[in-house]
Amino acid sequence: MALKFGANVSTAETDYGTVLLDERAGEYWELNPTGTLVVRTLMAGGDEADAVAALTEEFDISASRAKQDVDALVRQLRTSGLAE
């Protein structure tokens, strides 16, 4: 399922990953390069399986571990109210 950030969330890519700013709460989140790849894939219209494939292609990680990481990140982004 594609990922969409709320209207109050700003993003900025850095040399180290991506920073997400929740303007409502004044809090920010910092994603490492793997989190950035997952978010990029999902925001481009890919689903969780596409994000898992992207991680296993880019990094030395098993598909089962990549799925756990993708599921955890998506859950945290949605639970925090940053993403829909």
Buried (B, 14 or more C-beta within 10 A) or exposed (E): EEBEBBEEBEBEEEEEBBBBBBEEEEEEBEBEEBBBBBBBBBBEEBBBEBBBBBBBEEEEBEEEEBBEBBEEBBEEBEEBEBBE
